[in-house]
Amino acid sequence: MTLILLEALAAGGLLVLIVWWTMFSGRKGGEPPREDDDPKR
């Protein structure tokens, strides 16, 4: 039973790590501005 609990915790931790990594590993300056986001229009 303890082994199953440890496996579940490890899988949950890995999932959180992957989500955290993908959320905050973007470009340093953010996304470049798009051409259709022109504020002059």
Secondary structure, DSSP 8 states (H G I E B T S, - for coil): -HHHHHHHHHHHHHHHHHHHHHHS-S-TT-S---GGG-TT-
